[in-house]
């Protein structure tokens, strides 16, 4: 049988009905062989992807080193603050326990002071009451004296 030039290129015979002939490929598409431009673009893209990976890795390494340095500095500062805090805590506990140990003396001093204050107040009230009673007695005595004088005068005038 007759073979067409395209069928000859593809290795197909025209008379075989089970195989369909392939369409002619368009130039510049994926079905064609790689050209120099396509190869150059592909290699450029692969090189750019590789450069991007390298740059990202370098950036991540730089950022990690920078953060690690800041963390070491902060750890040193925090350690100093904790040392000072522990020292202050011990001083606070020491003075607190000393104050608790001496609490009975403080309470006794307050009680003694209150007793003195109440004692002074009681004495002042007692003095006021005594003065009031003396006035009252003087008044009553004065009235009694007046009554006795009136009686004497009344008896004498009779």
Buried (B, 14 or more C-beta within 10 A) or exposed (E): EEBEEEBEEEEBEBEEEEEEEEEEEEEEEEEEEEEEEEEEEEEEEEEEEEEEEEEEEEEEEEEEEEEEEEEEEEEEEEEEEEEEEEEEEEEEEEEEEEEEEEEEEEEEEEEEEEEEEEEEEEEEEEEEEEEEEEEEEEEEEEEEEEEEEEEEEEEEEE
